[in-house]
Structure formats: C-alpha cells, structure tokens
C-alpha cells in the first residue's frame, strides 16, 4: 500500500514538472464613459478580439470578460483567460503576420459595447533578444571570442585538454 501511494505521488509530481508557458497575456486599461469621466469601483464588460493583418480584419479569436475597475478606473485582466466566444487562443499562429488587439467596453456591465479601440501588438525587449539566439556563439568573428568555448553543436570540435568546465565526457 505504501508503494502504491508513493507511486501515485511520484506520478502526480512528475506530471506537474512538464510546465508550459501560460497561454495568456496581461492587459490593463483605464475605463472612461462616453463623457470622458472615469468609471470607478464598477463592474464593466469587455470584449477582446485578436485580429491578424490589420485592425479592420476579421477576428481570429474573441473572448469576453466581466471585471471590476478600481478607484482609478483601472481594470486588469488576462487575455486568453476570458469566456471564449470564437477561436482558440492557444492555437493562434503568432508568426503569421501583424496582430492587433481590439477592445470593446460596456461601462454598464452589459453587452452594449459602446467604447471601442484597437492597437497593434508590439515586441517586448526580451522577445527581440530571442531573435538573436540562433546567431549566438558559433560565429568566427572577432567580437565573439568570449563565446568560443560555448557551442551550440555539443562536444564537436573541442580540445579535451582545456575546453571543459567540470565535465567528464572527454577521454583523458
């Protein structure tokens, strides 16, 4: 019985080890009514659409949120975590071109979305740096001398006398 319990516990723990990046994006907005006044401490309805190509193209994903504004009219939500109307957030091909987020808001909490806006999704510095990963250390250029021992090709073309940092896979 103890072995069965230990096995079940190990399976549950190992299953949670296969963590994935969350399929959500943080989103914040300050909500104002048609007259420009802040909508504070109130439940509002927001419809989020993801568009590909331009801000006037058809939505590939649509979801709705019911969220409360704070004392400054700020609402925080996670795109990808709302009630899905159409599409699948996890299957969006983010490499397929320009993407836009269209937001529609009903400051009264219903489904009469009277306030609308859209904006292009732009890169963050971390994502722009990831583009350079494929050009990493294996270039013979002078400015990359610092990286000459850090290879992306495994242990190929190494000098076993001085290119190891505590590894044991080279023959002595």
N, C-alpha and C positions, 0 to 999 in steps of 0.2 A: 504494500500500500504506500509506503514511504517512497519507493522507487517510482511508482506511478505519479504521485504528487510532484516529485522532483522533475520528472519528465515533462509533465504538463506545464509546470512553472518555467522550465527551460525553453519550451516551445513558444510560450507567450512572450517571454523576454526577447528571444531571438527574432520573433516576428516584428517586434517594435523596433528592432535595430535597423530595419530597412527603411529608414526615414527618407522622405522626399521633400523637396522644396514645396512650401504651401502654394496651392493654386489660387492665390488671392492677391489683391493689390490694395494697399491702404488708400483711402480717399477722404478728404476733408473739404468742406465748403462752408461759407458763411451764407445763411439764408436770409434773404430780404423779400418783403412783399412787393406787390406791384407799385406801391408808392415809394419804395426805397427804404422803408423802415425795417430794422432788424426784427426777425421772428425769434423771440427768446422763450426758453422754457416751454416748448410746444412740440407735439408730435407732428412730423411732416412726412409726406410720402415722396419718394424719389425713384424715378425710373432711369436706369443706367443702360446705355446701349454701346456696344463696341462696333465700330464701323471700319471697313477696310477700303483704302483708296482715297476717299475724300470725305469731308464732313457732311456731304449730302448723299453719299451712297447708302445702300440698304444695310441694315444692321445684321451682323452675323451672330450676335448674342445680345439678349435683352433680359434684364432682371429688375425686380422692384425691391425697395427697402422701406420699412417704416422705422424712422429714427427720431430721437428727441434732440432738440437743439439745447445748447447750454445758455448761460446768462449773456454770452457774447454772440449768440446766434449761430454758433459753430456746431456742425454735425460731423461726426466721424463714422465711417463705415468701411466695409471691406468688399471691394468689387470681386465677384466670384463667390460671395457668401450670402447673397440675397435669394429671393424666391425667383427661380428661373421661369421666364416666360417663353423664350425660344433659344435654341442653340445649346452649346456645351462649352463652358468656359475652359475646361481642361484640354479641349481639343482645338483651341484656336491656334492657327499657324502664325506665330508672331514674326516669322521671317518672310511672310508673303507680301510685304509692302508697308506703306504708311497705315497706321492705325489711329483712330480717333475715338474719344470717349464723348458721348452725347449724354447730357444730364437734363432731365425734365423734373420739375418740382411742383408739388401741390402743397403750398404752405398751410392748408387747412387739414391735411392728413388724408384726403380722399384720393380719387383717381382723375381729378380735373387738373392735369399738368399744365399750368399756365405760364411757368417760367422755364425757359429752355436755353441751353448753351452747349457748345461743343469745343473741344480743343484736341490738338494732336498730341499723342503720346511721344515723349522725347526720351532720349537716353539719359541714364544717370552715369556719373563718372566710373563707377565700378564696372558697369556693363561695357563702357567704351574701352576700359583697360582689358577686359576679357578678349577683345578682338585681337590684341597683340600677343596672346598666349601662343599661337601657332608659329610666331616668328621668334620664339624665345631663344634659347641658348646655343643652338647648333650652327649659328652663322659664324664664318671665319673672320668677320670684320674686327678691326682693332678695338672698337668700343665694347665688344662683348667678351674681352679676355677674362673678365671676372667670372664668367659663366663657363669657362672651358671644361671644367670637370663635371658640370651638371648637365647631363644629357637627357634627351627625351627618347633615345633609342636603346635604353637598357645598358648592358655592360659591353656593348660592341665598341671596339677600338679604344680600349682603355689600357693604361700602363699599370700593371699589377703591383709595381714597386711603390708608386706614390699617389695613386688616384683613388684610394679607399678611405672612407671615414668610418672605421669600425665594422666594415662588412667582412664576411667570412667566405664569400663565394669565389675568390680568386685562388688559383693553385699557387702554393708557395714555392 
